[in-house]
Amino acid sequence: MNLLRRSRPLSAVATAPLVGMCGCLVLAAAPLFPKVAGWAGVLLLLSGAARLYMNRRAARLPSLPLKVALFGLGAGGIAITYGSMVGIEPGLSILLVLVALKLIETNGERDFQVLALLGYFLALCTLFFSQDLLLWLYVGAVFVLITAMLVRFHRGPGAGTLRRSVLLSGTMLLQAVPIIALLFVFFPRTSLFLRFPFGASLLGARGMSDRLSPGSVSALAMNEEIAFRADFPDGNAPPISQMYWRGLVLWRGAGLTWVNRPPLPLERRLGQLAGPAIRQRISLQPHGGRWIFALDRPMGDHPKFNFMPGGYFERSKPVLTTFHYEVVSQPENRETTLLADQQQAALAPATNPSPKVQALVKSWTTGAANEREVVERALRHFHEEKFSYSLQPGTYGANALDEFLFERRTGFCEHYAAAFATLMRVAGIPSRVVLGYHGGELNGLGNYVIIRQSDAHAWAEVWIKDTGWLRVDPTEVIAPDRISSGLASFLQTRADGADNAAGANSEAALGLREMMRELRMAWDSINYQWDLRVLNFDEDNQRSFLATIGFGDERWLEALAWAAAGIALALIGIALWLRRSGRPRLDEASRWWERFCGTLAAAGVRRETWEGPVRFGERAAAEVGEHRAEILRVAEVYARLRYAPEPPPVQELAAAVRGLPPLRTRR
């Protein structure tokens, strides 16, 4: 029985800091709840409630066997939920289980400190999923609150109000800012630095696929997540309607379904691009693929990327973190020669066409003077036969191409691009499908373009003799407003039309919508600069910055020495400030009393620490001899200020001290 009691100690943690720490742990874990097993978050909440219940008087904490059993149940639950213990989501779920168990057994100074460290780590785990500035600010606020609970715990009953603990915690963290800034600039880092190298697929990121099928692009139409941002350092950005962001090229198709290229050698550009060179700086969000986006058409020979068949860039590694790069594009294609292997791939039968498809294509090719006329006839067909543009065209059966062309005649951009490229191959014209984005949203505050997943687009390219690869976008024929104004504006126009019909589009509503848009753009501009200037401050940027201030590669050790000296000076400054701020501040009455004691000390009469004001005044008057009344008057007024039920104004003490003549002791 005694052994059992020793294994179940009494609760001995103050309630106030324990309640605060439970709240902090919930705040730290809250952004993780959608990413982990739902029951793991519930377990953390129940553990906090149970520990607070056990904090009542004479309550005992759970025994070791019970805690081991709870851990076993938690681990088994994770294995059942995910089928594995390996991975980000299972790992975070295990972490929540361990934090919950630690919360139950917390019962002393060391346990409370460990709990605070776990809270810090939980808050940082949130950054695995997003590097948004708002999330960084949230994590910083959680850090302040956890530190405040530590302050409250160690100060005990005399900690004062919660506000006082939070202010002290914030002050402590602000004192570390100079050191953080010096380490940020000078501390050697890897290329990732603040970014976490987790795969986009593991984090549940949604983006463009390397396979085109009905619904693959329209599924992204309502996804407002940012795909990438782009700015133009030379200021020669094309109009939004002309921004075709080239992603990857599909060479193999079957009706409305197209997949990535067949094995082809790396692109060897035989023709030339023309027109103004447009330089772009792009901040690409992780999408899990290797392809890199650039304005149509990117120039080859990039030092970091492979130039792939079809004229697009690809990295050697998947894009798993936010990736910044610079590319140059030229808008006019002047290719005149098609490589034999690419011609063979671009003419490979996309499908076994039905008789109706063959008849349709034959009606275009009969009597056509050249390939360009065939293309024009095909586009005219899509326009005159009343094809429609829809985000929800429905599902298609096994014979999707015929169903689309001759029955339903409704689809999204992927339907038209895939169908057009297929029809061109039936006509004997080399063709391929390009996946990328079109348009974007201009942020005038930051002077850059935001391209969202909803801007995903697909178009076709055909080979025209003596012209080269020609971009053909059937969507421009079906829904010209979609291309001229972008998908967001196109959908908004439709919504406004419906609102006008219902009488809901008032001037006040339009003004509110515009104000919200401006606020959203302002925040995005701030967040973009945070990503560009802070999160992207990697090894290359650090070396470039150090070189601009005179620390090249050969002076790296000198830069580290300066950093160490700066940190040392910052620590000394903080120590001096703490020493000064730690001294008790005197009120006005105490300052006048100290001045009086200093005057007497100069005359040779020093006050002992044990002497009260009246006793000291009497002794000083006796030793000085002259001006006895003035000395006793100061002591009497100060004593009344400190101890009388109705103290006199402090100005009376000031007048008495100022009225003292020069003093000297008896010889």
C-alpha positions as CSV (number, residue, x, y, z in Angstrom):
1,M,0.0,0.0,0.0
2,N,2.8,2.4,0.8
3,L,4.5,1.6,-2.5
4,L,1.2,2.3,-4.3
5,R,0.9,5.7,-2.6
6,R,4.4,6.6,-3.5
7,S,3.7,5.9,-7.2
8,R,0.7,8.2,-7.1
9,P,1.9,11.5,-5.7
10,L,-0.4,14.3,-4.6
11,S,-1.0,17.2,-6.9
12,A,1.3,20.0,-6.0
13,V,1.1,22.6,-8.8
14,A,-0.4,26.0,-8.4
15,T,-3.8,26.2,-10.2
16,A,-3.3,29.6,-12.0
17,P,-0.1,28.8,-14.0
18,L,-1.4,25.2,-14.7
19,V,-4.7,26.6,-16.2
20,G,-2.7,29.1,-18.3
21,M,-0.3,26.4,-19.5
22,C,-3.2,24.1,-20.5
23,G,-4.6,27.0,-22.5
24,C,-1.3,27.6,-24.1
25,L,-0.9,24.0,-25.2
26,V,-4.3,24.1,-26.8
27,L,-3.4,27.3,-28.7
28,A,-0.1,25.7,-29.8
29,A,-1.8,22.6,-31.0
30,A,-4.9,24.2,-32.5
31,P,-3.5,24.7,-36.0
32,L,-2.4,21.1,-36.1
33,F,-5.9,19.6,-35.3
34,P,-7.0,19.5,-39.0
35,K,-3.7,17.7,-39.8
36,V,-3.7,14.9,-37.2
37,A,-6.1,12.2,-36.0
38,G,-9.2,13.9,-34.6
39,W,-9.2,11.8,-31.4
40,A,-5.6,12.9,-30.7
41,G,-6.7,16.5,-30.3
42,V,-9.7,15.4,-28.2
43,L,-7.3,13.4,-26.0
44,L,-5.2,16.6,-25.4
45,L,-8.3,18.5,-24.4
46,L,-9.5,15.8,-22.0
47,S,-6.0,15.4,-20.5
48,G,-6.0,19.1,-19.7
49,A,-9.5,19.0,-18.1
50,A,-8.5,15.8,-16.1
51,R,-5.3,17.4,-14.8
52,L,-7.1,20.5,-13.7
53,Y,-9.7,18.3,-12.0
54,M,-6.9,16.4,-10.2
55,N,-5.4,19.7,-9.0
56,R,-8.0,19.9,-6.3
57,R,-7.0,19.5,-2.7
58,A,-5.6,16.0,-1.8
59,A,-6.1,14.6,-5.3
60,R,-3.6,12.0,-6.5
61,L,-2.1,11.8,-10.0
62,P,-2.4,8.6,-12.2
63,S,-0.1,5.7,-11.5
64,L,2.7,4.6,-13.8
65,P,0.8,1.4,-15.0
66,L,-2.2,3.6,-16.0
67,K,0.1,6.0,-18.0
68,V,1.8,3.1,-19.8
69,A,-1.6,1.7,-20.7
70,L,-2.8,5.1,-22.0
71,F,0.3,5.4,-24.1
72,G,-0.2,1.9,-25.5
73,L,-3.8,2.7,-26.4
74,G,-2.6,6.0,-28.1
75,A,0.0,4.3,-30.1
76,G,-2.4,1.5,-31.2
77,G,-5.0,4.1,-32.1
78,I,-2.5,5.9,-34.4
79,A,-1.5,2.6,-36.0
80,I,-5.1,1.8,-36.7
81,T,-6.0,5.3,-37.9
82,Y,-3.1,5.6,-40.4
83,G,-2.0,2.0,-40.9
84,S,1.6,3.1,-40.1
85,M,3.6,4.9,-37.5
86,V,5.8,6.7,-40.1
87,G,4.9,10.0,-41.7
88,I,4.1,13.6,-40.7
89,E,0.5,13.1,-39.6
90,P,1.2,9.9,-37.6
91,G,4.3,11.6,-36.0
92,L,2.4,14.7,-35.0
93,S,-0.4,12.5,-33.6
94,I,2.1,10.6,-31.5
95,L,3.5,14.0,-30.3
96,L,0.0,15.1,-29.2
97,V,-0.5,11.8,-27.3
98,L,2.9,12.3,-25.5
99,V,2.1,15.9,-24.6
100,A,-1.3,14.8,-23.2
101,L,0.4,12.2,-21.0
102,K,3.0,14.6,-19.9
103,L,0.3,17.1,-19.0
104,I,-1.4,14.5,-16.8
105,E,1.8,13.7,-14.8
106,T,3.1,17.3,-14.5
107,N,3.7,17.9,-10.8
108,G,6.7,20.0,-10.2
109,E,9.1,22.6,-11.5
110,R,11.0,20.3,-13.8
111,D,7.7,18.9,-15.3
112,F,6.3,22.3,-15.8
113,Q,9.5,23.4,-17.7
114,V,9.3,20.3,-19.9
115,L,5.7,21.1,-20.6
116,A,6.7,24.6,-21.7
117,L,9.3,23.2,-24.0
118,L,6.8,20.8,-25.6
119,G,4.5,23.8,-26.1
120,Y,7.2,25.7,-27.9
121,F,7.9,22.6,-30.1
122,L,4.2,22.1,-30.9
123,A,3.8,25.8,-32.0
124,L,6.8,25.4,-34.3
125,C,5.4,22.2,-35.8
126,T,2.6,24.4,-37.2
127,L,5.2,26.0,-39.6
128,F,5.7,22.6,-41.3
129,F,2.5,23.3,-43.2
130,S,2.7,27.0,-43.9
131,Q,5.2,29.8,-43.8
132,D,2.6,32.6,-43.9
133,L,3.5,35.7,-42.0
134,L,0.2,35.6,-40.1
135,L,1.1,32.1,-38.8
136,W,4.6,33.3,-37.7
137,L,2.9,36.1,-35.7
138,Y,0.5,33.5,-34.2
139,V,3.4,31.3,-33.2
140,G,5.2,34.3,-31.7
141,A,2.1,35.2,-29.6
142,V,2.0,31.6,-28.4
143,F,5.7,31.8,-27.4
144,V,4.9,35.0,-25.4
145,L,2.0,33.3,-23.5
146,I,4.0,30.1,-22.7
147,T,6.9,32.2,-21.4
148,A,4.4,34.3,-19.3
149,M,3.1,31.0,-17.7
150,L,6.7,30.1,-16.8
151,V,7.1,33.5,-15.2
152,R,3.9,33.1,-13.3
153,F,4.9,29.7,-12.2
154,H,8.3,30.7,-10.9
155,R,7.1,33.9,-9.2
156,G,4.5,32.0,-7.2
157,P,1.7,33.7,-5.4
158,G,3.4,37.1,-5.8
159,A,3.4,37.0,-9.6
160,G,0.7,39.7,-9.8
161,T,-1.8,39.9,-12.6
162,L,-1.7,37.9,-15.9
163,R,-1.1,41.2,-17.8
164,R,2.0,41.8,-15.8
165,S,3.4,38.3,-16.6
166,V,2.6,38.8,-20.3
167,L,4.4,42.2,-20.4
168,L,7.4,40.7,-18.7
169,S,7.5,37.8,-21.1
170,G,7.2,40.1,-24.1
171,T,10.0,42.3,-22.7
172,M,12.3,39.3,-22.3
173,L,11.7,38.1,-25.9
174,L,12.2,41.7,-27.2
175,Q,15.6,41.8,-25.4
176,A,16.6,38.8,-27.6
177,V,15.8,40.7,-30.9
178,P,19.2,42.3,-31.4
179,I,20.9,38.9,-31.0
180,I,18.4,37.3,-33.3
181,A,19.0,39.9,-35.9
182,L,22.8,39.5,-35.8
183,L,22.5,35.7,-36.0
184,F,20.0,36.0,-38.9
185,V,22.5,38.1,-40.9
186,F,25.8,36.4,-40.0
187,F,25.1,32.8,-39.0
188,P,26.1,30.4,-41.7
189,R,23.0,28.5,-43.1
190,T,21.9,26.0,-45.6
191,S,20.0,26.8,-48.7
192,L,16.7,26.0,-47.0
193,F,17.3,27.9,-43.7
194,L,13.8,28.7,-42.3
195,R,11.9,26.5,-44.8
196,F,11.0,23.0,-44.0
197,P,11.8,20.4,-46.7
198,F,8.7,18.4,-46.6
199,G,7.0,17.1,-49.8
200,A,4.0,19.1,-51.0
201,S,2.1,15.8,-51.5
202,L,2.7,14.9,-47.8
203,L,1.3,18.2,-46.7
204,G,-1.8,17.9,-48.7
205,A,-1.0,20.6,-51.2
206,R,-3.3,20.8,-54.2
207,G,-1.9,21.9,-57.6
208,M,-1.5,21.0,-61.2
209,S,-1.0,17.4,-62.3
210,D,1.1,16.1,-65.1
211,R,-2.0,14.3,-66.5
212,L,-4.9,16.1,-68.4
213,S,-8.3,14.5,-68.2
214,P,-11.9,15.9,-68.0
215,G,-12.1,17.7,-64.7
216,S,-8.4,17.8,-63.9
217,V,-8.2,21.6,-64.5
218,S,-11.7,22.6,-63.6
219,A,-11.2,20.9,-60.2
220,L,-8.8,23.8,-59.4
221,A,-11.1,26.5,-60.6
222,M,-12.5,27.3,-57.2
223,N,-9.1,26.8,-55.4
224,E,-7.9,30.3,-54.3
225,E,-4.6,29.0,-53.0
226,I,-1.6,30.9,-54.5
227,A,0.4,28.9,-57.1
228,F,3.1,31.5,-57.5
229,R,3.9,35.2,-57.6
230,A,5.8,37.0,-60.3
231,D,7.3,40.5,-60.6
232,F,9.1,42.1,-63.6
233,P,12.3,43.9,-62.6
234,D,12.6,45.6,-66.0
235,G,9.1,46.9,-65.8
236,N,8.0,45.5,-69.2
237,A,5.2,43.2,-68.0
238,P,2.8,42.2,-70.7
239,P,-1.0,42.8,-70.3
240,I,-2.7,40.3,-68.0
241,S,-4.7,38.8,-70.9
242,Q,-1.4,37.9,-72.7
243,M,0.2,36.2,-69.7
244,Y,0.3,32.5,-70.6
245,W,2.5,30.8,-67.9
246,R,4.0,27.7,-69.5
247,G,4.2,24.7,-67.2
248,L,4.7,21.3,-68.9
249,V,3.9,19.9,-72.3
250,L,1.9,16.7,-73.0
251,W,2.8,14.7,-76.1
252,R,0.7,11.5,-75.7
253,G,-3.0,11.7,-75.9
254,A,-6.2,9.6,-76.2
255,G,-9.2,11.7,-76.9
256,L,-9.8,14.0,-73.9
257,T,-7.0,12.4,-71.9
258,W,-3.4,13.4,-72.3
259,V,-0.3,12.4,-70.3
260,N,3.3,13.5,-70.0
261,R,5.8,13.2,-72.8
262,P,7.2,10.0,-74.3
263,P,11.0,9.5,-73.9
264,L,12.5,12.4,-75.8
265,P,16.0,14.0,-75.6
266,L,16.3,17.3,-74.0
267,E,15.1,20.2,-76.0
268,R,17.5,21.6,-78.6
269,R,16.1,24.9,-79.9
270,L,16.8,25.1,-83.6
271,G,14.8,28.2,-84.2
272,Q,14.9,31.5,-82.4
273,L,12.6,33.5,-80.2
274,A,11.9,37.2,-81.0
275,G,10.4,40.2,-79.4
276,P,11.3,42.0,-76.1
277,A,13.1,39.9,-73.5
278,I,10.8,39.8,-70.4
279,R,12.6,39.0,-67.2
280,Q,10.6,37.5,-64.4
281,R,11.3,36.8,-60.7
282,I,9.0,34.1,-59.6
283,S,8.2,32.8,-56.1
284,L,6.8,29.3,-56.7
285,Q,4.8,27.5,-54.0
286,P,5.5,23.8,-53.5
287,H,3.5,21.6,-55.8
288,G,5.5,18.3,-55.6
289,G,6.4,18.2,-59.3
290,R,9.6,19.1,-61.1
291,W,8.2,21.6,-63.7
292,I,9.0,25.3,-63.4
293,F,6.6,28.0,-64.7
294,A,7.6,30.9,-66.9
295,L,5.9,33.2,-69.4
296,D,5.4,31.7,-72.8
297,R,8.0,31.2,-74.2
298,P,11.0,30.8,-71.9
299,M,14.5,31.1,-73.3
300,G,16.7,28.0,-72.9
301,D,20.1,27.5,-71.4
302,H,19.2,28.2,-67.8
303,P,22.0,27.3,-65.3
304,K,19.7,25.6,-62.8
305,F,17.0,23.9,-64.9
306,N,16.7,21.4,-67.7
307,F,15.1,22.6,-70.9
308,M,12.6,19.9,-71.7
309,P,11.0,18.8,-75.0
310,G,8.2,21.3,-75.7
311,G,10.1,24.3,-74.5
312,Y,9.6,24.3,-70.7
313,F,11.9,24.1,-67.7
314,E,12.2,21.3,-65.2
315,R,14.3,20.9,-62.0
316,S,16.3,17.9,-61.1
317,K,14.4,17.7,-57.8
318,P,10.7,18.2,-57.0
319,V,9.5,21.6,-55.7
320,L,8.9,20.8,-52.1
321,T,9.4,24.2,-50.6
322,T,8.7,27.8,-51.8
323,F,11.2,28.2,-54.6
324,H,12.5,31.6,-55.9
325,Y,14.1,31.8,-59.3
326,E,14.6,34.2,-62.3
327,V,13.8,33.4,-65.9
328,V,13.7,35.3,-69.2
329,S,11.1,34.9,-71.9
330,Q,10.4,36.2,-75.4
331,P,6.9,36.2,-76.8
332,E,7.4,35.5,-80.5
333,N,8.3,32.0,-81.7
334,R,10.4,31.9,-84.9
335,E,11.2,28.2,-85.1
336,T,11.5,26.8,-88.6
337,T,12.6,23.2,-88.1
338,L,10.9,20.4,-86.2
339,L,13.2,17.7,-84.9
340,A,12.4,14.3,-86.4
341,D,11.8,12.6,-83.0
342,Q,9.5,15.4,-81.9
343,Q,7.6,15.3,-85.2
344,Q,7.0,11.6,-84.8
345,A,5.8,12.2,-81.2
346,A,3.5,15.1,-82.3
347,L,1.9,13.0,-85.1
348,A,1.4,9.8,-83.1
349,P,-2.3,8.9,-83.3
350,A,-3.9,10.4,-80.2
351,T,-6.8,7.9,-80.5
352,N,-8.6,5.7,-83.0
353,P,-11.0,8.3,-84.4
354,S,-14.6,7.3,-85.0
355,P,-16.1,7.8,-88.5
356,K,-17.9,10.9,-87.3
357,V,-14.6,12.4,-86.1
358,Q,-12.9,11.5,-89.4
359,A,-15.7,13.1,-91.4
360,L,-15.6,16.2,-89.3
361,V,-11.8,16.6,-89.8
362,K,-12.1,15.8,-93.5
363,S,-14.6,18.7,-93.9
364,W,-11.8,21.0,-92.7
365,T,-9.0,19.6,-94.7
366,T,-10.8,19.3,-98.0
367,G,-9.9,22.3,-100.1
368,A,-7.7,23.9,-97.4
369,A,-4.7,25.7,-98.8
370,N,-2.5,25.0,-95.8
371,E,-2.3,24.0,-92.2
372,R,-3.3,27.4,-91.0
373,E,-6.6,27.3,-92.9
374,V,-7.4,23.9,-91.3
375,V,-6.8,25.5,-87.9
376,E,-9.0,28.4,-88.7
377,R,-11.8,26.2,-89.9
378,A,-11.6,24.1,-86.7
379,L,-11.9,27.2,-84.5
380,R,-14.8,28.5,-86.6
381,H,-16.5,25.2,-86.0
382,F,-16.2,25.5,-82.3
383,H,-17.6,29.0,-82.5
384,E,-20.5,28.4,-84.9
385,E,-21.7,25.1,-83.4
386,K,-22.5,26.9,-80.1
387,F,-20.1,25.1,-77.8
388,S,-20.4,26.3,-74.2
389,Y,-17.8,27.0,-71.5
390,S,-18.7,25.5,-68.0
391,L,-17.0,24.8,-64.8
392,Q,-19.3,21.8,-64.3
393,P,-19.6,20.0,-67.6
394,G,-20.4,16.7,-65.9
395,T,-18.7,13.4,-66.4
396,Y,-18.0,11.8,-69.8
397,G,-18.2,8.1,-70.7
398,A,-15.8,5.8,-72.5
399,N,-16.3,7.5,-75.9
400,A,-15.6,11.0,-74.4
401,L,-14.4,12.7,-77.6
402,D,-17.5,11.9,-79.6
403,E,-19.8,12.7,-76.7
404,F,-18.1,16.1,-76.3
405,L,-18.0,17.0,-80.0
406,F,-21.5,15.8,-81.1
407,E,-23.7,15.6,-78.1
408,R,-22.9,17.6,-74.9
409,R,-20.8,20.3,-76.5
410,T,-19.9,21.8,-73.1
411,G,-16.6,21.7,-71.2
412,F,-13.8,23.6,-69.5
413,C,-10.4,24.5,-71.0
414,E,-9.0,21.0,-70.7
415,H,-11.8,19.6,-72.8
416,Y,-11.2,22.1,-75.6
417,A,-7.4,21.9,-75.6
418,A,-7.4,18.1,-75.5
419,A,-10.1,17.8,-78.2
420,F,-8.4,20.3,-80.5
421,A,-5.0,18.7,-80.3
422,T,-6.5,15.3,-81.0
423,L,-8.4,16.6,-84.0
424,M,-5.3,18.3,-85.4
425,R,-3.4,15.0,-85.2
426,V,-6.3,13.3,-87.1
427,A,-5.8,16.0,-89.7
428,G,-2.1,15.2,-90.0
429,I,-0.9,18.4,-88.2
430,P,1.7,17.9,-85.4
431,S,0.1,19.0,-82.1
432,R,0.6,18.9,-78.4
433,V,-1.1,20.2,-75.2
434,V,0.4,22.7,-72.8
435,L,-0.5,22.9,-69.1
436,G,0.1,26.1,-67.2
437,Y,-1.8,29.1,-66.0
438,H,-3.3,32.1,-67.7
439,G,-3.6,35.6,-66.4
440,G,-3.3,36.5,-62.7
441,E,-4.2,39.3,-60.4
442,L,-2.1,42.5,-60.4
443,N,-1.2,43.7,-56.9
444,G,-0.5,47.4,-57.5
445,L,0.9,47.9,-54.0
446,G,3.7,45.5,-54.5
447,N,3.8,45.8,-58.3
448,Y,3.7,42.0,-58.9
449,V,1.2,39.5,-60.2
450,I,-0.5,36.8,-58.1
451,I,-1.3,33.6,-59.9
452,R,-3.7,31.3,-58.1
453,Q,-4.6,27.7,-58.7
454,S,-7.9,28.9,-60.1
455,D,-5.9,30.4,-63.0
456,A,-4.9,26.9,-64.1
457,H,-5.3,26.6,-67.9
458,A,-4.7,24.3,-70.8
459,W,-4.2,25.2,-74.4
460,A,-3.0,23.5,-77.6
461,E,0.0,24.1,-79.9
462,V,0.2,23.1,-83.6
463,W,3.2,23.0,-85.9
464,I,2.8,25.3,-88.9
465,K,5.4,25.1,-91.6
466,D,7.7,28.2,-91.9
467,T,6.1,29.5,-88.7
468,G,6.9,27.0,-86.0
469,W,4.8,26.0,-83.0
470,L,1.7,28.2,-82.9
471,R,-0.3,28.6,-79.7
472,V,-4.0,27.9,-80.3
473,D,-6.4,28.5,-77.4
474,P,-9.9,27.3,-78.3
475,T,-11.2,28.8,-75.0
476,E,-10.6,32.2,-76.5
477,V,-13.2,31.3,-79.2
478,I,-15.7,29.8,-76.8
479,A,-15.5,32.2,-73.9
480,P,-13.4,35.3,-75.0
481,D,-14.1,37.1,-71.6
482,R,-12.3,34.3,-69.8
483,I,-9.1,35.1,-71.7
484,S,-9.4,38.9,-71.8
485,S,-10.2,39.4,-68.2
486,G,-9.1,36.1,-66.4
487,L,-11.2,33.4,-64.8
488,A,-11.8,35.3,-61.5
489,S,-13.2,38.3,-63.4
490,F,-15.2,36.1,-65.7
491,L,-16.8,34.3,-62.7
492,Q,-17.3,37.6,-60.9
493,T,-19.1,39.1,-64.0
494,R,-21.4,36.1,-64.0
495,A,-22.1,36.5,-60.3
496,D,-22.7,40.3,-60.7
497,G,-25.2,39.5,-63.4
498,A,-27.1,37.2,-61.2
499,D,-26.9,39.7,-58.3
500,N,-28.2,42.5,-60.6
501,A,-31.1,40.3,-61.6
502,A,-31.9,39.8,-58.0
503,G,-31.3,43.4,-57.1
504,A,-28.5,42.5,-54.6
505,N,-25.6,44.4,-56.2
506,S,-25.9,47.7,-54.3
507,E,-23.4,50.5,-54.4
508,A,-22.6,49.8,-50.7
509,A,-21.9,46.2,-51.5
510,L,-19.6,47.0,-54.3
511,G,-17.7,49.5,-52.1
512,L,-17.3,46.9,-49.4
513,R,-16.1,44.4,-51.9
514,E,-13.5,46.8,-53.3
515,M,-12.3,47.7,-49.8
516,M,-11.9,44.1,-48.8
517,R,-10.0,43.5,-52.0
518,E,-7.6,46.4,-51.2
519,L,-7.0,45.0,-47.7
520,R,-6.4,41.6,-49.1
521,M,-3.9,43.0,-51.6
522,A,-2.1,45.0,-48.8
523,W,-1.7,42.0,-46.6
524,D,-0.5,39.8,-49.5
525,S,2.1,42.5,-50.4
526,I,3.4,42.4,-46.8
527,N,3.4,38.6,-46.8
528,Y,5.2,38.5,-50.1
529,Q,8.0,40.8,-48.8
530,W,8.3,38.6,-45.7
531,D,8.7,35.5,-47.9
532,L,11.1,37.3,-50.3
533,R,13.3,39.2,-47.7
534,V,13.2,36.9,-44.7
535,L,12.3,33.3,-45.6
536,N,14.3,33.5,-48.8
537,F,17.4,34.8,-47.1
538,D,19.4,31.7,-47.9
539,E,23.0,31.0,-48.3
540,D,23.3,32.8,-51.7
541,N,21.4,35.8,-50.5
542,Q,23.5,35.9,-47.3
543,R,26.8,35.8,-49.3
544,S,25.5,38.5,-51.6
545,F,24.5,40.8,-48.7
546,L,27.8,40.3,-46.9
547,A,29.6,41.1,-50.1
548,T,27.7,44.4,-50.4
549,I,28.9,45.4,-46.9
550,G,32.5,44.4,-47.6
551,F,32.6,40.8,-46.4
552,G,33.4,38.6,-49.3
553,D,34.2,34.9,-49.2
554,E,37.7,35.5,-48.1
555,R,36.5,37.6,-45.1
556,W,34.0,35.2,-43.8
557,L,35.9,34.6,-40.5
558,E,36.1,38.4,-40.1
559,A,32.3,38.6,-40.5
560,L,31.8,35.9,-37.9
561,A,34.1,37.8,-35.5
562,W,32.1,40.9,-36.0
563,A,28.9,39.0,-35.4
564,A,30.4,37.6,-32.1
565,A,31.4,41.0,-31.1
566,G,28.0,42.4,-31.8
567,I,26.3,39.7,-29.9
568,A,28.6,40.3,-26.9
569,L,27.9,44.0,-27.0
570,A,24.2,43.3,-27.2
571,L,24.4,41.0,-24.2
572,I,26.4,43.6,-22.2
573,G,23.8,46.3,-23.1
574,I,21.0,44.0,-22.0
575,A,22.7,43.2,-18.8
576,L,23.4,46.9,-18.0
577,W,19.8,47.7,-18.8
578,L,18.5,44.9,-16.6
579,R,20.7,46.0,-13.8
580,R,19.5,49.6,-14.0
581,S,15.9,48.7,-14.5
582,G,16.1,46.2,-11.6
583,R,16.8,49.0,-9.1
584,P,13.8,50.2,-7.1
585,R,12.4,53.5,-8.3
586,L,12.0,56.2,-5.7
587,D,8.9,58.2,-5.4
588,E,9.1,62.0,-5.0
589,A,9.0,62.0,-1.2
590,S,11.8,59.4,-1.1
591,R,13.9,61.5,-3.5
592,W,13.6,64.6,-1.3
593,W,14.4,62.5,1.8
594,E,17.5,61.1,0.0
595,R,18.6,64.6,-0.8
596,F,18.2,65.6,2.9
597,C,20.2,62.5,4.0
598,G,22.9,63.4,1.4
599,T,23.2,66.9,2.7
600,L,23.7,65.6,6.3
601,A,26.2,63.0,5.1
602,A,28.2,65.8,3.5
603,A,28.2,67.5,6.9
604,G,29.5,64.3,8.5
605,V,26.2,62.8,9.8
606,R,25.3,59.5,8.1
607,R,22.0,57.8,8.6
608,E,22.1,54.2,9.9
609,T,20.0,51.6,8.2
610,W,18.1,50.9,11.4
611,E,17.2,54.5,12.1
612,G,13.7,55.9,11.5
613,P,13.2,59.4,10.3
614,V,12.4,61.0,13.7
615,R,15.3,59.2,15.5
616,F,17.7,60.2,12.7
617,G,16.5,63.8,12.8
618,E,17.0,64.1,16.5
619,R,20.6,62.7,16.3
620,A,21.5,64.9,13.4
621,A,20.1,68.0,15.2
622,A,22.2,67.1,18.2
623,E,25.4,66.6,16.2
624,V,25.0,69.6,14.0
625,G,24.0,71.9,16.8
626,E,22.8,74.8,14.7
627,H,19.6,74.9,12.6
628,R,18.1,72.3,14.9
629,A,14.6,73.4,14.1
630,E,15.0,73.1,10.4
631,I,16.4,69.6,10.6
632,L,13.7,68.4,13.0
633,R,11.1,70.0,10.7
634,V,12.3,67.9,7.7
635,A,12.3,64.7,9.7
636,E,8.8,65.4,11.2
637,V,7.2,66.2,7.7
638,Y,8.7,63.1,6.1
639,A,7.5,60.9,9.0
640,R,4.0,62.3,8.6
641,L,4.1,61.7,4.9
642,R,5.0,58.0,5.5
643,Y,2.9,57.2,8.6
644,A,0.2,59.8,9.3
645,P,-3.4,58.9,8.5
646,E,-3.7,62.2,6.7
647,P,-0.3,63.0,5.2
648,P,0.7,66.5,4.2
649,P,1.4,67.3,0.5
650,V,4.9,66.4,-0.7
651,Q,5.5,70.0,-1.6
652,E,5.7,70.8,2.1
653,L,8.7,68.3,2.4
654,A,10.3,69.8,-0.7
655,A,10.0,73.3,0.8
656,A,11.5,72.2,4.1
657,V,14.5,70.5,2.4
658,R,15.1,73.4,0.1
659,G,15.0,75.8,3.1
660,L,18.0,74.1,4.8
661,P,21.1,76.3,5.0
662,P,24.6,74.9,4.6
663,L,25.3,72.5,7.6
664,R,28.4,71.5,9.5
665,T,28.9,69.4,12.6
666,R,30.4,70.6,15.9
667,R,34.1,70.4,16.2
